[in-house]
Amino acid sequence: MVIILKNQEFQDRTEAQTDIEDRGYTFGDGVYEVIRIYNGTYFMLPEHLNRLQFSLDETAISYHVKNEGLEELLHQLLIKNEIENGAIYLQITRGIAPRKHPYPQKTQPQLYAYPIPVSSPVEAQKNGASLTLIEDKRWLRCDIKSLNLLWNVMAKQQAQENGHFEALLYRDENHITEGSSSNFFAIQDGKVITHPANHFILNGITRLAVKQVCEKLDVPFEERILSIRDLDHIEEAFVASTTAEVVPITAIDQRKVGTGETGHVTRRIQTGFKEL
């Protein structure tokens, strides 16, 4: 039996219900997090909850993570489902109201959280994977972890239909942003380079973990924008996300990255990540 959390109550998943006028369904008016669990413990839970509160504040959804005791509720959810390894999907919508664009005057935010299975891409982690360049047509507040993911979904679908692990998004030829569901990292002259944490990308929790690993290993870490032309000169690359962890990138479309094999720095970061 799977137990879910709805607002402040725990329910059997088969009995859980939601309202068809929930603004999460009618407008995608909500935010979410996916939190990884290793060995019965949440990974970087405070960082996830801080980002969740940021998304709530930026979208003016009146839910306060600390006031609602969300951290304790999530720990109870983990225990009730006896989860050792996996993830929790959590979303908070603005609430239930007749379908009108302006925010409703009075509405109660709706919280849903439940366990989801996670299957790490072991082969890609070991042997590397490829990316394909796709134009980034998302809105300009990618720092908000919004329910609105349609372009991310379309880009990921296009990438996988063409045999690639992930899409690499770009605003123009001088501005690579990130993957459709991951952050992108390039390595040049032994330095790890990734996009600055601004409104063009999601500041991924695994991105923060990679930064911590680089500091621990004394690997230089730089935040700056890369161009498509820069891809011809990088030595290594990888993508990182909550579900995929750290995946080496050996090709981007027809470009071979470095030697076409997983590089030494990427392997060090993979190992360092597993040791966090």
C-alpha positions as semicolon CSV with decimal commas, in nm:
position;residue;x (nm);y (nm);z (nm)
1;M;0,000;0,000;0,000
2;V;0,130;0,345;-0,095
3;I;0,061;0,630;0,146
4;I;0,039;0,986;0,016
5;L;0,035;1,319;0,195
6;K;-0,251;1,553;0,107
7;N;-0,228;1,881;0,291
8;Q;-0,188;1,770;0,655
9;E;-0,337;1,422;0,615
10;F;-0,197;1,084;0,516
11;Q;-0,414;0,875;0,285
12;D;-0,407;0,548;0,095
13;R;-0,314;0,639;-0,262
14;T;-0,611;0,444;-0,400
15;E;-0,849;0,660;-0,196
16;A;-0,688;0,998;-0,262
17;Q;-0,889;1,254;-0,459
18;T;-0,843;1,604;-0,592
19;D;-1,077;1,865;-0,733
20;I;-1,108;1,920;-1,108
21;E;-1,090;2,297;-1,044
22;D;-0,754;2,278;-0,872
23;R;-0,553;2,555;-1,041
24;G;-0,264;2,315;-1,076
25;Y;-0,472;2,131;-1,338
26;T;-0,640;2,426;-1,506
27;F;-0,340;2,663;-1,520
28;G;-0,035;2,468;-1,405
29;D;-0,054;2,720;-1,119
30;G;0,180;2,558;-0,872
31;V;0,534;2,456;-0,790
32;Y;0,704;2,127;-0,712
33;E;1,013;1,941;-0,592
34;V;1,153;1,592;-0,643
35;I;1,358;1,486;-0,341
36;R;1,591;1,188;-0,358
37;I;1,613;0,929;-0,080
38;Y;1,925;0,723;-0,015
39;N;1,945;0,457;0,257
40;G;1,626;0,578;0,420
41;T;1,741;0,942;0,438
42;Y;1,645;1,249;0,234
43;F;1,929;1,392;0,026
44;M;1,983;1,766;0,081
45;L;1,632;1,814;0,218
46;P;1,696;2,166;0,361
47;E;1,815;2,284;0,019
48;H;1,505;2,141;-0,148
49;L;1,275;2,308;0,105
50;N;1,456;2,641;0,069
51;R;1,411;2,628;-0,308
52;L;1,047;2,528;-0,264
53;Q;0,988;2,832;-0,044
54;F;1,160;3,053;-0,302
55;S;0,927;2,921;-0,575
56;L;0,624;2,974;-0,351
57;D;0,727;3,330;-0,270
58;E;0,800;3,418;-0,632
59;T;0,456;3,293;-0,740
60;A;0,277;3,450;-0,440
61;I;0,137;3,118;-0,320
62;S;0,057;3,162;0,049
63;Y;0,223;2,855;0,193
64;H;0,504;2,870;0,448
65;V;0,711;2,555;0,466
66;K;0,827;2,604;0,827
67;N;0,491;2,720;0,962
68;E;0,317;2,417;0,812
69;G;0,570;2,174;0,958
70;L;0,640;2,030;0,614
71;E;0,979;1,884;0,702
72;E;0,830;1,668;0,979
73;L;0,541;1,563;0,754
74;L;0,787;1,449;0,489
75;H;0,980;1,245;0,744
76;Q;0,655;1,078;0,849
77;L;0,573;1,007;0,484
78;L;0,910;0,838;0,439
79;I;0,857;0,621;0,747
80;K;0,498;0,527;0,659
81;N;0,610;0,407;0,315
82;E;0,925;0,236;0,449
83;I;1,134;0,389;0,172
84;E;1,502;0,298;0,160
85;N;1,587;0,427;-0,189
86;G;1,372;0,629;-0,426
87;A;1,224;0,977;-0,429
88;I;0,932;1,186;-0,314
89;Y;0,736;1,400;-0,560
90;L;0,587;1,705;-0,388
91;Q;0,371;1,978;-0,538
92;I;0,184;2,275;-0,399
93;T;-0,084;2,447;-0,607
94;R;-0,252;2,782;-0,548
95;G;-0,572;2,600;-0,460
96;I;-0,922;2,525;-0,582
97;A;-1,127;2,798;-0,750
98;P;-1,340;2,859;-1,062
99;R;-1,121;2,893;-1,371
100;K;-1,030;3,262;-1,399
101;H;-0,683;3,395;-1,473
102;P;-0,639;3,637;-1,177
103;Y;-0,544;3,492;-0,840
104;P;-0,859;3,405;-0,642
105;Q;-0,921;3,627;-0,340
106;K;-0,950;3,343;-0,093
107;T;-0,814;2,998;-0,158
108;Q;-0,628;2,732;0,034
109;P;-0,307;2,600;-0,125
110;Q;-0,317;2,228;-0,197
111;L;-0,021;2,008;-0,105
112;Y;0,036;1,662;-0,250
113;A;0,339;1,442;-0,182
114;Y;0,398;1,078;-0,262
115;P;0,680;0,830;-0,330
116;I;0,796;0,763;-0,684
117;P;1,037;0,494;-0,808
118;V;1,375;0,605;-0,938
119;S;1,590;0,401;-1,172
120;S;1,939;0,544;-1,209
121;P;2,071;0,542;-1,569
122;V;2,354;0,305;-1,479
123;E;2,473;0,242;-1,836
124;A;2,488;0,614;-1,916
125;Q;2,664;0,685;-1,587
126;K;2,925;0,422;-1,672
127;N;2,975;0,464;-2,047
128;G;2,857;0,819;-2,113
129;A;2,570;0,954;-2,320
130;S;2,493;1,204;-2,595
131;L;2,306;1,535;-2,607
132;T;2,132;1,716;-2,891
133;L;2,106;2,093;-2,922
134;I;1,749;2,225;-2,913
135;E;1,639;2,588;-2,897
136;D;1,528;2,698;-2,551
137;K;1,172;2,829;-2,591
138;R;1,075;2,825;-2,226
139;W;0,957;3,129;-2,033
140;L;1,212;3,357;-1,865
141;R;1,159;3,247;-1,504
142;C;1,326;2,909;-1,520
143;D;1,456;2,966;-1,166
144;I;1,101;2,895;-1,043
145;K;1,034;2,521;-1,025
146;S;0,693;2,558;-1,184
147;L;0,447;2,286;-1,285
148;N;0,460;2,433;-1,637
149;L;0,700;2,192;-1,807
150;L;0,554;2,153;-2,155
151;W;0,859;2,274;-2,348
152;N;1,087;2,066;-2,126
153;V;0,873;1,762;-2,206
154;M;0,874;1,835;-2,580
155;A;1,251;1,888;-2,587
156;K;1,319;1,569;-2,393
157;Q;1,086;1,375;-2,623
158;Q;1,259;1,509;-2,934
159;A;1,600;1,422;-2,791
160;Q;1,506;1,066;-2,702
161;E;1,323;1,004;-3,029
162;N;1,652;1,085;-3,200
163;G;1,853;0,852;-2,980
164;H;1,997;1,103;-2,733
165;F;1,997;1,091;-2,356
166;E;1,900;1,454;-2,309
167;A;1,841;1,787;-2,484
168;L;2,092;2,069;-2,445
169;L;1,898;2,394;-2,461
170;Y;2,026;2,722;-2,604
171;R;1,873;3,072;-2,626
172;D;2,095;3,169;-2,919
173;E;2,431;3,056;-3,057
174;N;2,610;3,249;-2,782
175;H;2,400;3,125;-2,492
176;I;2,369;2,763;-2,381
177;T;2,145;2,729;-2,077
178;E;2,087;2,375;-1,945
179;G;1,928;2,039;-2,018
180;S;1,554;1,981;-2,038
181;S;1,565;1,818;-1,693
182;S;1,925;1,863;-1,586
183;N;2,205;2,116;-1,548
184;F;2,493;2,111;-1,797
185;F;2,862;2,126;-1,707
186;A;3,164;2,157;-1,936
187;I;3,527;2,103;-1,841
188;Q;3,801;2,309;-2,001
189;D;4,163;2,329;-1,882
190;G;4,061;2,124;-1,579
191;K;3,795;2,377;-1,477
192;V;3,425;2,291;-1,435
193;I;3,208;2,552;-1,609
194;T;2,832;2,588;-1,576
195;H;2,565;2,853;-1,635
196;P;2,522;3,117;-1,363
197;A;2,231;3,059;-1,125
198;N;1,990;3,317;-1,262
199;H;1,644;3,326;-1,422
200;F;1,757;3,139;-1,735
201;I;1,807;2,809;-1,550
202;L;1,686;2,610;-1,253
203;N;1,944;2,616;-0,976
204;G;1,947;2,240;-0,939
205;I;2,008;2,076;-0,603
206;T;2,247;1,831;-0,768
207;R;2,415;2,136;-0,923
208;L;2,474;2,263;-0,569
209;A;2,608;1,920;-0,473
210;V;2,848;1,923;-0,769
211;K;2,974;2,263;-0,658
212;Q;3,036;2,123;-0,309
213;V;3,223;1,825;-0,457
214;C;3,443;2,056;-0,666
215;E;3,530;2,260;-0,357
216;K;3,613;1,942;-0,164
217;L;3,832;1,807;-0,446
218;D;3,995;2,145;-0,520
219;V;3,858;2,138;-0,874
220;P;3,814;2,495;-1,008
221;F;3,447;2,585;-1,056
222;E;3,330;2,876;-1,272
223;E;2,983;3,009;-1,348
224;R;2,965;3,167;-1,692
225;I;2,768;3,140;-2,014
226;L;2,898;2,906;-2,282
227;S;2,836;2,946;-2,655
228;I;2,771;2,671;-2,907
229;R;3,115;2,741;-3,055
230;D;3,271;2,678;-2,712
231;L;3,157;2,316;-2,738
232;D;3,427;2,255;-2,999
233;H;3,696;2,322;-2,739
234;I;3,576;2,152;-2,421
235;E;3,762;1,849;-2,287
236;E;3,479;1,684;-2,094
237;A;3,112;1,740;-2,015
238;F;2,840;1,600;-1,794
239;V;2,482;1,665;-1,689
240;A;2,345;1,638;-1,337
241;S;1,999;1,607;-1,184
242;T;1,819;1,458;-0,885
243;T;1,713;1,145;-1,070
244;A;2,008;1,097;-1,309
245;E;2,279;1,209;-1,064
246;V;2,601;1,269;-1,265
247;V;2,604;1,145;-1,627
248;P;2,915;1,188;-1,848
249;I;2,853;1,335;-2,193
250;T;3,071;1,196;-2,472
251;A;2,898;1,354;-2,774
252;I;2,678;1,653;-2,858
253;D;2,504;1,588;-3,189
254;Q;2,793;1,520;-3,430
255;R;3,056;1,668;-3,199
256;K;3,274;1,430;-3,005
257;V;3,343;1,569;-2,658
258;G;3,715;1,544;-2,587
259;T;3,832;1,191;-2,661
260;G;3,475;1,066;-2,687
261;E;3,511;0,885;-2,356
262;T;3,435;0,978;-1,996
263;G;3,707;1,208;-1,868
264;H;3,913;1,197;-1,549
265;V;3,757;1,505;-1,388
266;T;3,405;1,379;-1,451
267;R;3,490;1,044;-1,290
268;R;3,628;1,223;-0,984
269;I;3,309;1,425;-0,953
270;Q;3,094;1,112;-0,991
271;T;3,289;0,945;-0,712
272;G;3,280;1,255;-0,494
273;F;2,905;1,286;-0,540
274;K;2,847;0,930;-0,420
275;E;3,053;1,005;-0,111
276;L;2,846;1,306;-0,003
